[in-house]
């Protein structure tokens, strides 16, 4: 990944039951935020190199459930507006909130997401 090998890690541990067909996730806590940001920014360099290694943020289960509700809308927003194919749609997730064209939606306000995304 091109990350300096003198990375200081505060703690790391595996979680979940050990199974023969699935690796257990490892949670890492870095000493410095800059190192964490460096690893996070280079996570895509692993795609194509290794099948079973991925890097993702670890959220509490409540946040994960809310993100699962919002993720299909995020994917749909990336498709754009069929009525305006040249119009750009800006969409991203920030913790448990979905931001589409500078409007913020939560799992409670998915009914307010524009129709072309909800359909």
N, C-alpha and C positions, 0 to 999 in steps of 0.2 A: 504493500500500500504506500510505501514511501514515507512512513512515519518513523521518527527517530526511535531507536530501540531502548533509549534510556527513559521510557515513559514511566512515570510514577503512578502506581495504582494504589488507591486507599484500601479497597476491598474487592473481592470477586468471589462468587459462589455459583454453584449449579442449583437449579431448582426443578421440581417435578420428579416423578418416579423414573427410575432407570428401566428402560425397555430395550430389548435386543435389536429392534428394527428402527428405532428413532433416537437421534442424539438428544441429550438434555441441553437446554439453553444455559448459557453462562451469562450472568449479570456482572458488569464491571463498573466500578465507581472510580473515576480518575481524580487525582489530586488537583490538577490544574484544568480550568475550563478551556483554556487554549488548546490543550492536548485533546480533550474530548471533541472540540470543534474540528480539529484537524482530522481526527479519525472519522467523524461524522461526514465531513465534506469529501472524504476519499472512499466512502463505503461503496460507491458504484464501481470502483476499480476492481472489486471482487467479482462482479458479474461476468460470467463467461470463463472465469478461471477455476472456480470451485463451485460445485453443485450444492453443497450442504452448509455453506457458510453465508450468513446474512447478518446485517447489523440493523437493529431497529431500536426505537426508544421504548423504555419500559414504563408503562402507565399503570395506575391502579385499575382494578377490574371495572369500577364504575365508569371511568373515562374510556376504557376499551369498549364497553358496551355502547356508549354514546357514539364513539367513532364508527362502530359497526353499522349503526343506523344511518350515519351521514355519508359513509364511503360510497354507496351507490350513486348518490346525488353528485358527489365530487367527480366520479367517473363520467357521469352523464354531462356534467358541465364542461368537461374537457372536449366533448364532441361538438360543442358550440351550438349556436342558435340556427336551426334550419331555415328560418325566415330571413335571417341576415347572415349569409355564409361568409361574408367578408368582415363582419364585426368580430372583434376579439373579445373573448370571455376570459377574465382573470379569475382563477379559482384555486384555493388552497385550504388546507386544514391547519388550524392553530389550536392545539390541545384538543378540546372537545367542541370546537366551534368551526363551522364551515363559512368561509368568506368567499362570496361570489360578487365580482364587480363592486368591491368595497361595501357590500351589505353583509352583515353577520347573521348567521342562522345557527340555531342550536337544535338538539333533538326534539325540543318542545315546539319549535317554530318551523318545522319542515313543511307545514301546510302553506307557508308564506313564500316558499321557494318558487321562482318563476315556472310557469306551466311547461315551457319547452324542456326544462330539466326534469320535472317530476314525471312527465309522460314516458 
